[in-house]
Amino acid sequence: MPRSHKKHLAAALTACLGALAYTVSKVDLARDGELGMPGFPAPAEAYATVANVETAQLANAALGLLMALVALLLLRLPGTPLGSVFGCDHQMSRVRSLSQIIEARR
């Protein structure tokens, strides 16, 4: 594997692991009913603006999972069509053909 691909892989996995760590921390805070980040609690007045702390922290955890998914999508090599990552190259060619049809009609 070329060095540039190793750097790309390391960066994508680091981003994914960071997002997963964020997700775990938010689930833990939701379980405890706390706002903020681990080691950095939110001020008391912040609790007055949040109707349901658990729901808010679980929503943040869901965003963390989304960030992890996006980071995993970065694992594809640069220049690789996104469709090949999901094994749907035929769908990508269909979309290209449809866009060509639309362009031709303009």
N, C-alpha and C positions, 0 to 999 in steps of 0.2 A: 504494500500500500504506500503510495507516495506521501511524502511528508505533509503536503498541503491537505490531503484527505484526512490524515491523522489529526491535524490541527482543527479541521472542520468538525470531525467527530468529537473531539475533546470539548470544543466550544458548545456544540449542541447538547451533549450529555451533561455538561456543567450547568447549562441553562435549565435543562429538564430537572436535574436534581435540586437546584435552587428553588424552582417552582414547587416541587413536591415537598421540600422542607417548609416552605411558606404554607402550603396546604395543611400539613400536619400541625403546624403551630396554630393555625386558625381553628382547626377542629378541636384542639386541646383547649384553647381559650373559650370556644363555644360551650364545651362541656362544663367548664368552670364558671361560665356566665360573666366573663371579663372582656373588656375592650382593650385595645392597644396591641402591642407586640410583646412577646416573651421578654421579660426584663425591663420593659418600658411601658408600664401601665398608663392608661389614659387618665386624664384628670377627672375628678368627680363630676364636674359640670358636663362632661361628654355623655354621661349616662342619661342625662335629662333629655338629650336630643335624639336618643335612639329608643324606639318603642320596644323592640325585642332584641336584646343583645345576642341571644343564641342564633336567631335567624340571620341577623346581620353578619355574624362571624361565619356562619355556614355559607352564606352567599359569597363572602370573601374566599372561603375555601374552594367553592365551585370555580371562582375566577382563577384560583391557583391551579386547579386541574386543567382548565382551559389553557393557561400559560404553559403547562407541562406538555400538553398535546401539541401546541404550536411549536414548542422547542423540539419535540420528536419529529415534526415535519421538516425541521432543519437538517435532519440526518440525511435526507436525500442529497446526492451530490449536486453541486452547482451545474446548471444546464440540463438536469434530468427533469422531464415533464412530471408534474405533480401526479398525473394519472397513473404513471408507472409505479409510483409509491403504493397506490391502492390497488394495483392490478387491474386497472380499467382503461388501458390504452385505447381500446376500441371506442369507449365513450368519448375520450378526448378527440379522436379523429372525427367522430360524429359532430361534436361541437364545432370543430374547425370547419367542417363541411357546411354546417348550418350558418355559421358566421359568413362564409363565402357566399352562400345563397342570398343572405340578407344584403350583403355588400353589392351583389350583382343586380339586385332589384332597385337599388338607389339611383 
